[in-house]
Amino acid sequence: MADLHAGMRKTVERYDELNMLLSDPELMNDQNRYRKLLQEHAGLSDLVELYQRWTICSRQLEENRELLISTDDREFRDLIREENSVLEQECSQLEEKIELELQPRDPNDDRNVIVEIRGGAGGDEAALFASVLFRMYSSYAEARGWRTEIIDMNQTELGGMKEIVFLIEGRGAYSRLKFESGVHRVQRVPVTESGGRIHTSTVTVAVLPEADDVEVEINQSDLVIDTFRASGAGGQHVNRTDSAIRITHKPSGLVVTCQDQRSQYKNKDQAMRVLKSRLLEIAQSQQSSSIASDRRSQVGTGDRSERIRTYNYHQGRVTDHRIGLTLYRLEEILGGDIDEIIQALITAEHNTKLSEQAAEVD
């Protein structure tokens, strides 16, 4: 108990300080600082609430134990013991949650994300499943109150998506979706197949933390910016003006396009957001790859070539290969109910890190 109080003391002090700073009307004159403090406050609020609940629970448990010593009423003592059993379980669960929250966090966890989904092996069938995954993530985001905005999309005549790039804005978006990067495999009878044979197709998913302007510096002379006319499925023009944007970053060779917005200015702005996030991902990957132990501690490396999950329509099964989790709730999962998988991945990574920390101590 003393260790938990000690671990939380600075957190509570900082939370109280943030409350005071955010109540200062002059802070509104500095919008950048206001947003940063507000984000930090939001990141601490859940932890402080857990700690307050744990404190109340612990206090009640301590008072009950004192009552057990001071009373001789057998019936009353039995009631207290029964209540203590419930309180001990509640305090233990709250303590586990607090310890989990106190673990070092990925600095990207609170960021918005840019998600890129691309059809892989399987042609039209892969493109059709890419659209299924887009709906899955969109539904999940909507259920959590996050905002989704399409940045770029390349559709097929059958209604599939060769690729789609979209932004998800919401607190903790990266912390929940970062494990989705990799190859998603689907096994089903394709819409395009008349013989009833089960085919296997793949779709790649990349989840990038959105970069802040101050983190990625881009020299305008390193960019080649082209405009072109946006087009839809089958090459049909969906815009009569050259509003689509293609940005080429010469040093890295990265190419980003955006044609979903009608405004050329908006398309350029969105394309720059994607470019900055891709450059941030490259920089962070280079940094983390130099620390081998950190790479091993992750549930998945986030490598887009790594097969992470299989969706089997015939069996109604979804299997996450990294943690050996199999669920027979395919329809619900594709409808956006993916929290059970995400939470299992978060728990697995946490347990792996705890095991590594224990091994280092030993």
Buried (B, 14 or more C-beta within 10 A) or exposed (E): EEEBEEEBEEBBEBBEEBEEBBEEEEBEEEEEEBEEBBEBBEBBEEBBEBBEBBBBBBEBBEEBEEBEEEEEEEEEBEEBEEBBEEBBEBBEEBBEBBBBBBEEEEEBBBBBBBBBBBBBBBBBBBBBBBBBBBEBBBBBBEEBEBEBEBBBBBBBEEEBBBBBBBBBBBBBBBBBBBBBBBBBBBBBBBEEEEEEEEBBBBBBBBBBBBBEEEBBEBEEEEBEEEBEEBBBBEEEEBBEEEBBBBBBBEEEEBBBBBBBBEEBEBBBBBBBBBBBBBBBBBEBBEEBEEEEEEBEBBBBBBBBEBBBBBBBBEEBBBBBBBBEBEBEBBEBBBBBBBEBBBEBBBEBBBEBBEEBEEEEEE
